[in-house]
Amino acid sequence: MNEFLEFISELKRIKSAISITGKRYSSIQVNSNKVEFIRGHKKTTESISLKELFELYQNEELITTATAKKYISGRVQSPAVAILNQLRQKTPSPPKKNSTTPMKTKIGTTSQSLAKRKKEKDETKFFRALTQLIGIDNILSKSVGKPITADDVFLSSNYCDFGFTEEINNYYKEILTKLKSNNLFKSKSLSHYIDCVIINHPILKTRIVEFDEEQHFTPARLDTLNILLDLFPDNYLPVFIEICEDKKYLNEDVLKKHRLKNKMETVPQSFKAFTKWLEQSNEKTSGYIGEKDCFPFLGGRIAQRAYYDCLRDTAHLSDKNMGFLPPLRFAKKTFEEIENKKFALISIDRIKEIITEILSKNYNIELPRT
């Protein structure tokens, strides 16, 4: 039985769930490709996409309404979180007292199998390796159980809040034109979206650290990297540009990560060319490519991610992040190319060695060899 079928089997055991704010969701049942429920004292039935719910469950260790927004369409993030948290709390039923054998029930076995087979996220594995390299005391990251807050680093959704110089603001104006933004930004903290912050490390000092997977190497990101290259010619940008220009990686990994079925004949010359292709490709709209605030068009989520990456690229240039050095970025693809295998199959010790090699080669930072 595959993980999706096991997930459905376990989900069918959940009949009600309560959110952390005390809201109750009842009459929960799996019906075809959706999960139906009734909210509070209402009588009407609402539903959540079963596929979207499974993707949230499979990809996120900490399930909150914030993380749910990346996967769950419609206004049902809160019930989705309540249902999945209830599922994770559910423990196998003990054997009946009159049972003649000590064998576990079929449901109990399935539950344990699902938990055992649930894969560690690549991001979590990377930061586990980094923590072993430099120690837990200087690291903040949700991947190691130490979430980042606005008190740790300033990162606003509105670039105007950073107090950048006029030169940097002009770069952002060019970036947002490339990304087709309407520039109607509101101010909210994005600090919790940062992968990791290193604080006062004796060698790495204080800086943002990002582990970039397939979804970060899009035509939108390529446009922004080419603009930022004037600012940072000697860091990770050339490596990341090369990855974005890899047509094979674009078709087999990047588009697949965004749940896109069509392939591109060439790497598009611009994000605008990509969105034109996207509109003509007859792809099903989803949270991976749908509209977003300030990016109200098909492909908006892709543009938003590229913009957020830029904010992390330049956050250290703001006086509000005094003491921060330029970020360190590690591409998952780099590890996979070096080892010629999927990241999940690379040992922790080898990941640590490659991190050390990348720091030395790309950043001129030498960590003690362990």
C-alpha positions in Angstrom: 0.0 0.0 0.0 1.5 3.4 -1.0 1.7 6.4 1.4 -1.3 8.2 -0.1 -3.6 5.2 0.4 -2.3 4.8 3.9 -2.9 8.4 4.5 -6.5 8.0 3.4 -7.0 4.9 5.5 -5.8 6.8 8.6 -7.9 9.9 7.7 -11.1 7.9 7.6 -10.6 7.3 11.4 -10.9 11.0 12.1 -14.6 12.0 12.8 -14.0 15.4 14.4 -11.2 17.9 15.2 -10.7 21.0 17.3 -8.4 23.9 16.3 -6.0 25.4 18.8 -8.5 28.3 19.2 -11.3 25.9 20.1 -13.2 25.8 16.8 -14.8 22.4 16.2 -15.1 20.6 12.9 -17.4 17.6 12.8 -18.8 15.0 10.5 -15.4 14.6 8.9 -15.4 12.0 6.1 -13.5 11.1 3.0 -15.6 11.4 -0.1 -14.0 10.7 -3.5 -11.2 13.2 -3.9 -12.1 15.5 -1.0 -12.5 15.6 2.7 -15.9 16.9 3.8 -16.7 18.5 7.2 -19.1 20.8 9.0 -17.8 23.9 10.7 -19.0 24.7 14.2 -22.8 24.9 14.5 -23.3 25.3 10.8 -25.3 22.9 8.8 -23.7 23.2 5.4 -20.9 20.9 4.4 -17.5 22.2 3.3 -14.7 20.3 1.6 -10.9 20.2 1.3 -9.0 18.7 -1.6 -7.6 15.4 -0.5 -4.6 15.8 -2.7 -3.8 19.2 -1.3 -4.3 17.9 2.3 -1.9 15.0 1.7 0.8 17.3 0.2 0.6 19.6 3.3 0.8 16.5 5.6 3.7 15.1 3.7 5.8 18.2 3.2 5.5 20.2 6.4 6.7 19.1 9.9 5.0 22.1 11.6 1.5 22.4 10.3 0.0 25.9 10.8 -2.4 28.1 8.9 0.7 29.9 7.6 2.2 26.8 6.1 -1.3 25.6 5.0 -1.7 28.6 2.7 1.0 27.2 0.5 -1.0 24.1 -0.2 -4.7 24.5 0.6 -6.9 26.4 -1.8 -10.1 28.2 -0.7 -10.8 29.4 2.8 -10.4 26.1 4.6 -6.8 26.3 5.9 -7.9 26.3 9.6 -10.0 23.1 9.4 -7.2 21.5 7.3 -4.7 22.3 10.1 -7.1 21.0 12.8 -7.7 17.7 10.9 -4.1 17.0 10.2 -3.0 17.8 13.8 -5.7 15.5 15.0 -4.4 12.8 12.7 -0.9 13.2 14.0 -2.1 12.9 17.6 -4.1 9.8 16.9 -2.5 6.7 18.3 -3.3 3.1 17.5 -6.0 1.5 19.5 -4.8 -1.0 22.1 -5.7 -4.7 21.6 -9.0 -5.8 23.1 -8.7 -7.4 26.5 -10.2 -10.7 25.2 -7.9 -10.8 22.2 -6.4 -14.3 21.9 -3.2 -13.1 20.1 -0.9 -10.3 20.8 -0.9 -9.3 17.1 -1.4 -5.6 16.4 -4.5 -4.6 14.6 -4.4 -3.8 10.9 -5.2 -0.2 11.6 -2.4 0.1 14.2 0.1 -1.5 11.9 -0.8 0.9 9.1 -0.5 3.9 11.5 3.0 2.8 12.6 4.0 2.1 9.0 2.9 5.5 7.9 4.9 7.2 10.6 7.9 5.1 10.0 7.9 5.6 6.3 7.3 9.4 6.4 10.5 10.8 4.8 12.6 13.5 6.4 12.4 16.6 4.4 15.6 17.5 2.5 15.6 20.9 4.1 15.5 19.4 7.6 18.3 17.0 6.7 20.4 19.8 5.4 20.1 21.9 8.6 20.6 18.9 10.7 23.9 18.5 9.0 24.8 22.2 9.3 23.9 22.0 13.0 26.3 19.1 13.5 29.0 21.2 11.8 28.7 24.5 13.7 26.7 23.6 16.8 23.1 24.3 17.9 23.9 27.4 20.0 24.4 29.7 17.1 21.5 28.5 14.9 17.9 29.5 14.6 15.7 27.4 12.3 12.4 25.7 12.4 14.2 22.7 11.0 16.0 22.3 14.3 13.1 23.3 16.5 14.2 26.9 17.0 11.8 29.1 14.9 12.8 32.5 13.7 10.8 35.6 14.7 10.7 39.3 13.8 12.9 39.9 16.9 15.7 37.9 15.3 15.8 39.5 11.8 13.9 42.2 9.9 12.2 40.9 6.8 9.2 42.8 5.5 7.0 42.0 2.5 7.4 45.6 1.4 10.9 46.5 0.2 10.2 50.1 1.0 10.2 49.3 4.7 13.9 48.3 4.7 15.2 51.9 4.4 17.4 50.9 1.4 19.5 53.4 -0.5 18.0 54.9 -3.6 20.3 52.7 -5.7 18.9 49.5 -4.1 15.3 50.8 -4.4 15.9 51.4 -8.1 17.0 47.7 -8.4 13.8 46.7 -6.8 11.7 48.8 -9.2 13.4 47.0 -12.1 12.9 43.6 -10.5 9.2 44.2 -9.8 8.7 45.4 -13.4 10.2 42.1 -14.6 7.9 40.2 -12.2 4.8 42.1 -13.5 3.9 43.3 -10.0 1.3 46.0 -9.3 3.4 47.2 -6.4 0.5 47.4 -4.0 2.5 46.0 -1.1 1.3 45.9 2.4 3.7 45.6 5.3 3.9 42.2 7.1 6.8 40.3 8.6 8.2 37.5 6.6 10.9 36.5 9.2 9.3 33.2 9.8 9.8 32.3 6.1 13.6 32.4 6.5 15.2 28.9 6.5 17.9 29.7 9.0 19.7 32.5 10.8 23.2 32.1 12.2 23.8 34.4 15.2 27.3 35.4 16.4 29.2 32.3 15.1 33.0 32.8 15.5 33.6 32.1 11.8 30.3 32.5 10.0 29.3 35.5 12.1 25.6 36.6 11.8 23.7 36.0 8.5 20.8 34.3 6.8 21.3 30.8 5.4 19.0 29.4 2.8 18.7 25.8 1.3 17.2 26.3 -2.1 15.2 23.4 -3.7 13.8 23.1 -7.2 11.0 25.6 -6.8 13.5 28.4 -6.4 15.1 28.1 -9.9 12.3 29.5 -12.1 12.4 32.0 -15.0 11.2 34.6 -12.4 14.2 33.9 -10.3 16.5 34.1 -13.3 15.3 37.6 -14.2 15.9 38.8 -10.6 19.4 37.1 -10.4 20.6 38.8 -13.5 19.6 42.2 -12.1 21.2 41.5 -8.7 24.4 40.3 -10.3 25.4 44.0 -10.6 25.2 44.2 -6.8 26.8 40.8 -5.9 29.1 39.6 -8.7 31.2 37.4 -6.5 28.8 35.2 -4.5 26.3 32.4 -5.3 24.5 34.3 -8.0 26.5 33.0 -11.0 26.0 29.4 -9.8 22.3 30.0 -9.3 22.0 31.6 -12.7 23.6 28.6 -14.3 21.1 26.3 -12.6 18.2 28.4 -13.7 19.4 28.2 -17.3 19.6 24.4 -17.3 16.7 23.3 -19.6 16.8 19.7 -18.4 16.5 20.8 -14.8 13.7 23.2 -15.7 11.6 20.6 -17.4 12.3 17.5 -15.2 12.5 19.2 -11.8 11.4 22.8 -11.6 8.2 22.5 -13.6 7.4 19.2 -12.0 7.8 20.7 -8.5 5.1 23.3 -9.5 2.8 20.4 -10.7 3.1 21.4 -14.3 2.8 18.7 -16.9 3.9 20.6 -20.0 7.5 20.9 -21.0 9.4 23.9 -22.5 11.4 23.7 -25.7 13.9 26.3 -24.5 14.5 28.2 -21.3 12.4 31.4 -21.7 14.2 34.7 -22.2 12.1 36.4 -19.5 9.5 35.7 -16.8 7.0 37.6 -19.0 7.7 35.0 -21.8 7.2 32.2 -19.3 3.8 33.5 -18.1 2.7 33.8 -21.7 3.7 30.2 -22.2 1.9 29.3 -19.0 -1.3 30.9 -20.2 -1.2 29.0 -23.4 -0.2 25.7 -21.9 -3.7 24.8 -20.6 -2.4 23.9 -17.2 -4.7 23.5 -14.2 -4.5 26.5 -11.9 -3.3 25.6 -8.4 -1.7 27.1 -5.3 1.7 26.5 -6.9 1.1 28.9 -9.9 -2.0 30.9 -8.8 -2.5 34.6 -8.2 -1.0 36.2 -5.2 -1.2 39.7 -3.6 0.7 42.2 -5.8 1.1 39.5 -8.4 -2.5 39.0 -9.6 -2.0 36.7 -12.6 -1.3 33.1 -13.5 2.2 32.4 -12.3 1.8 35.0 -9.5 3.0 32.5 -6.8 6.2 31.9 -8.8 6.8 35.7 -9.0 6.2 36.2 -5.3 8.7 33.5 -4.4 11.4 35.1 -6.6 10.6 38.5 -5.0 10.8 37.0 -1.4 14.1 35.5 -2.4 15.4 38.9 -3.4 14.4 40.3 0.0 16.5 37.6 1.7 19.3 38.3 -0.7 19.4 42.0 0.3 18.2 42.1 3.9 21.7 42.6 5.2 21.9 45.9 3.3 19.3 47.4 5.6 20.3 49.3 8.8 17.5 47.4 10.5 19.7 44.3 10.2 22.8 45.9 11.5 25.6 43.4 11.9 24.3 40.9 9.3 26.7 39.7 6.6 25.5 38.6 3.1 23.5 35.4 3.1 24.8 32.0 2.4 22.7 30.0 -0.1 23.1 26.3 -0.9 21.4 24.7 -3.9 20.1 21.2 -3.4 21.1 20.5 -7.0 24.7 21.2 -6.2 24.8 18.3 -3.7 23.0 16.0 -6.1 25.4 16.8 -9.0 28.5 16.2 -6.8 27.2 12.9 -5.5 25.2 11.9 -8.6 22.3 10.9 -6.5 19.2 12.3 -4.9 19.7 14.5 -1.8 17.7 12.1 0.4 20.3 9.3 -0.4 23.4 11.4 0.6 24.7 10.7 4.1 24.8 13.4 6.7 28.6 13.1 6.9 28.9 13.7 3.2 26.5 16.6 3.3 28.7 18.2 6.0 31.8 17.7 3.8 30.1 19.3 0.8 28.9 22.3 2.9 32.5 22.8 4.0 33.7 22.6 0.4 31.1 25.1 -0.8 31.9 27.5 1.9 35.6 27.4 1.0 35.1 27.6 -2.8 32.2 30.0 -3.1 32.6 32.2 0.0 36.3 31.9 1.0 35.1 30.7 4.4 37.2 27.9 6.0 35.5 25.8 8.7 37.6 23.4 10.8 37.7 19.9 9.2 35.9 17.4 11.4 
